[in-house]
Amino acid sequence: MKEFKLKENEIKELTTVKGGCIASDRITVDGQKVGYMYRENPTNEADSGWRFFSGDENDEYTNNPDNFNMLQLNTICNYDADIIPYLEKAVGTKLARDVNGTFIEE
């Protein structure tokens, strides 16, 4: 069983943008900030299409589905509120955090 960095009672409402997303355990378990995020076509009605990574995951890590979780967007915002301004960007958006901590569109 995974030990998430934030407990359920620590999650606050930070955004009204709805939908599910997929996030790496490097963020939700290890406590890293979001370093890379992209939005693809949603897989179903509940999916926003957003995918979140710390940015240091290698191929072996990303190829293991056990290293990822489906979460609500609001939950991942509690791990890193810096992503909130970008949540309504269109499908196809790719953003990476630069050395100054600013998200840059790729």
C-alpha angles and dihedrals in degrees: 000000000000121000105218117209091231123049121222092253090055094061112104128187104262101155138027091208105116133210144078127277139183119244134183121244086235084076104032100036105023096038099235121153120250106271100171133021135171138178121224132173108295116253093218143352093282094051121091091195093239119138121190130200135171087229097238098082113121126213093267090054096046093046090061110082090198087073092066138065136199107234139164114265090241090058094054089046087062088058093049120005090185088085095061098090091056102048095098094052116123129267107276094043115138121186130182128187112240127215090274092055095252121132112240122194113238 
